[in-house]
Amino acid sequence: MADIDQRVVRIPVPVRLIREMDAVVIEGIGGYATRAEFIVDAIQERILELTIASSEEVGATPVPDEITETKYADAGGELAATTPSIEGDAMSVSTTMLECPEDGFVIDVRADRSRPESMPLFGLHNRDYPSLWALTRLAEMTSEQPIPIEDYYSGVLTQAWSFGELLLAAERRTGRKCTAIFPTNPDKRKAAEMGFRMFAVGDYRVAADDAITTGGPLFEWRVAGLTGSGKEPFIGITAAGWRLLGRLGALSVEEPHSRTAAAAFLEHLAEDAPADRAAFAQILQAVGVDGATRQEVLRHVARAWPEWTKNEVSTNAAGYIARAREWGLMQPKQTKSRYHLAAFGLEQLDLSNDGVQS
């Protein structure tokens, strides 16, 4: 993955940052073996962030999952959190549990104008909880009828700021990261909102012939649909979306999510979002039974998607690794600079190798 043409560049760096970087490399966090790997990857991520932000006005790259301080203990094949939880904090786990109507208005598949790109999700979508939270807000807003999509964006962003403030307060008290994707930086309000809109919800483009192309999780997962005529469609939940919400149970921001919820989510992807499910399968195969280093994972991903640039390979692999940890497929921390699958991930790997998607 290294560039063939290289040049030595001398840049003064604060001693404090050098020591923090060395600590990350020595501890094997993120799979970096040398300072050079760490610095090159940081530069690539920053370039990607700035070039996307200038053209699409998206938010900043979320903090990498590897730097969280969450530790886990194996408990009968399940992963149980042993570091500070948000339980008992200003915002308890129960406050973050997904709640929505049991059913409501359904976007008929024949009337759905959305046309998902059928691609793996971009790596800046590095958690699924924010998207499922946004879906429950959509369920509340459209329980009786679909609403103009821009009204939904406006409403869900207002709620996301408030929810993000509560998550940020809990994060500061516990040291456990739980604000990923949610807007929390009022100094960069527009960028934060566009980041949440694109990577937690999804966006749409209306062509001259009124055809609509959609991207992002809610559309890629086929849980939200668009209807109506004209340039501003109406948004609502599909039958598949209502089924998924009904199967997830009391999902909260706590990670990893329950095995029951994880199985339901992966089954939904297998049926309604095969490209996203296939990307999970590739990450599981990249790590494998024996584990894998960061560079081994990147090489596997580059072979699976040769059309991706090096930056896209790095960003997208990081996104799927973080999501795999969220659903209990992968161990939350590396061991000796290697990623390892959790028990549930090994089960899913076996099913994938047998040609069965779950």
N, C-alpha and C positions, 0 to 999 in steps of 0.2 A: 504493500500500500504506500510505500515511501516514494517520494518524487525522485526521479533520476538526477535531475539538475539541482544541486544544492549550493548554497553560499553561506559562509559564516557571517553573521551580523552581530555586532557588539552593541548591546542596549543596556543602559543602566537600569537596574531593578531594585526597589527597596529591599533591604535585608530581611525585613519581616515577611514579605511575600515569598522570598526565596526559601526561608525556613518553613513556611506553611506548605509550599509546594513540595519541598523535600520530605516533609512528614507524610504527605499524601502518597508520594512515590514509594517511600520505605514501607508504609503500612499496606501497600498493595491495593489501595482504594482506587477503583476505576480501571484497574488492570494496566496502569502505566508502569513501564519498566525503567524509563529514564526521564530526565528533565526534558530532553528534546521532544519525546513523544507528547509529554504533557503540554509543552509550549506550542508545538505545531497544532495539536488538536484544539487548544484554546483559541488560537488565531483563526483556524478554519471555522469554528463555531461563531466567533464574533463577526467574521466576514459574512457568513450566511445570515446571521441575524440582521446585520445592517443593510445588506442588499435586498433582503425580503421586506424589511420594514420600509425601505424607501420606495419600493414598487407596489407593495400591497398593504402597507400600514398595519402590520401585525405587531403583536407584543414581543417583548424580549424573551430570549430563550430561558425556559424555566431552569431553576437550579438543578444540576444533575442529581439523579436519585442516589448515586454512590456516596454523596457526602452527608447523608442523613446519619443520625447516631442510633437508629433503631437496632436493637439486638433481639434475637429470637431464640427460643428453645424448642426442641422437637417434642411434641406431645402426642404420641400415638399417631404419627404420620401427619398431624396438622401443625401449622406454625402458630405459636402463641406468643404474643408480645410480652417482653419482660422489661422494657424501658418505660419511662413515664407515659401514661396514656392521657388522652384528653378527658377521660372520665373524672369527674370531680372538679374539673376546671370551670372557668366562667361559662364555657359552653360544653355540655356533657355529650356523650355519644348519642343519647336519645334525641338531642336537638338536631343531629345531622342525619338521622334516619330518614330515608326517603318515604314520603307520604303523599298520596294522590288519590283521586276518586278511583273506585274499582273498575269503572267503565265510563264511557262517554261517547261523544261523536267520533265516528270512524271515517277516515278518508277512503273512499272506495277506490280499489286498485285501478278500475277502469277510468276513473276521473283524475287520477294522480298524474300531474304534469311533470313531476321531478324526474330527472334522468341522471342517476348517480354515475360517477366515472368508473366505478368498479375497480378501484385501485387500493393498495394498502394505504393506511392513514399516514399522513406526514408525521415525522418524529416529534414535532413540537406538541402534538397531541400525546402527552406522556402519562395521562391518567384517564380512566374511564368514568370514575365517580362524578366529576364535574359535568360530563355529558348526560349521565343518567339523572343527575340532579336537575339539569336544564330540561330534560324530558318530563320530569314530574311537574315542573312549573308550566310546561306546555299543556300537560293534561289538565291542570287546574284552569288555565285560561281558555281552553277549547272544549270543556266538558259538554257544552251544549251546541256549539257550532264553531267552525274554523274562523280565524281572525286574520286580518292583514298581516303579512309576515313582518313588516317593519314595526307594527304595534307589538308583536311578540318580541322582537329584538330589543325594543325600548324597554318593555316591561321586565324581561329576564335580566337585562343588564343592570337595571336599578336594583333588583333583588340580589344579583350577584355581588354588587359592591357591598351591600349590607352583610351578606353572608360571609364575604371575604374578610370583612373587618372582624367578625367573630372568630373566624378561623385563624386570622393573624394574631389575635390576642392569645388564643390557646397555643399557637405555635411559639410565641415568645415566652410563654410561661413554661412549657414542657420541653422545648428544644426539638420537638418532633414535627417534621415538615408535613403540612396538610393543606397548604394554600395553592398547590400547583394548578396553573391555568386560571384560577379565579383572579379577577382584577383587584389589586391591593395597593397600587402605586398612584396616588392622586396627582403626582407631579407629571406623570405620563399617561394621563387619563385616556386620551384618544387611542394611543397605542395599546394600552391594557384592554380597552373595550374591543378593539378590533382583533386582538389576540384571542380573547374569550369567544367572540363571535365566530371566528374562523376555526379554532382548534377545539373548542368545547361543543359548539353547536353545528356550524357549517354555514355555507353561503350559497348563493345562486346567481346565475347569469341568464338574462333573457335575451335571446337573439332577435334579429330583425323579423324573423318569421314566427316569433312568440314561442319558439322552442326553449325549454329551460334546462340548462345544465347545472347540476348541483355537485357540491363537494363537502367533505367534512362528515363527522361521525353520525349525526342524526339521520342524514340522508343516505350515507353509505350503508348504514345498518338497516335501512328501510323501515325505521320506526316513525319517521315523520314524512308527510307527503304534502304536495302543493296542489291547489285546485283553483278554480276561477279563471277568468279570462283577463287579458290585459297585461301590462308590464309589472304590476305589483300583485302577485298571487296571494292567496290565502293559505295559511298553514294549519295543519291539524295532525292528529296521530293516526297511524295506520292500524289495521287489525293486528299485525305482527308486533307493533309497538305496545299495544295494550296487553298482549300475551306476555311479552317480556317483562313489563312492569309487574304483572301479576305473579310472575315466577321468581322475581328477585328477592322478595321478602323484605325484611327490615334492614336493608343495606345502609351502612353508615360510612363515614370517611375513614374509619379505622381500617388498617391493612394488616394482614391480607384479609380479603373478604372470605366468607364461608365457602366451603367446598360445594355446598348445594347451590349457592348463588353463582359460583364460578362455572359449575357444570351447565347451569341453565343459560348463562351468557354465551359460553362457547357453542352450545347447541344452537342457539339463535344465530350466531355468526355462520355456522356451518350451513344453515338453511337459507339465510337471507343476506349474508355478506361474505361470500366465500373467499374473496380476495383478502379481506382482513383476517379471516380465519387461517388462510394459507400462510400469511406472514407470521402468525403465531407459531405455526407448525415449523416454519423454516428456522425460527429462533430456537425452538426446542431441539431441532436436529443439529443446529450449529453448536449448542452446548453439549448435547449428547449425554450418555450414561456416565462418562468419565469426567465431564466438565470441560471447560475451554477457557483460554485466555481471551482478552478483549480483541487482540489482533486476529486470533483464529475465528472469532465470531464475525469480525468485519470481512475477512476473506470469504467466509461462507456466504454472507449476505451479498457481497459483490458478485459472486458467481451466480447467485440466484436471480439478481436483478442487474445484469450487465449494463443496462441503459442508465443506471443511476450514477451521478458523479460521486467523487470521494466524500464530499461534504454530505450529500444525501445518504450515502451508505452509513456514515458515522452517526448522523442525526437520527435517521430512521431506526437503526439498530438500537440506539440508546432509548428511543421511545418505546419500542416493543419489549426491551428488557425491563424497563420500569413498569410497563403494563403487566408483564408476566409475573413480576413480583407482587403487584397489586392483587392479582387473582390467585396467589399462592402456587403458581407454577414453578417459580424459581426461588432459591434461597435469597433472603434479603441482603446478604453481604457476601463478598468474595472470600474464598479461603485460599491463601497462598497465591493470590493474583489470578484465581480462576473462578469463573461463574460455575454454579452447580444447580441442577434441577432439584426441586422439592419432590416429595413423594407423589403429589398430585401431578406434577409435571412429568415425572417418569411414566405414570399411567397414561397420560395423554400422548406421550412420545410413542409408547407401545401401540396405542390405537392408531396413531398416524402412520407408523411403520407397517401396520397391518392393512393400511388402505382404508381405515375406518375413521371418519371425522366425528368428534364428539363435542 
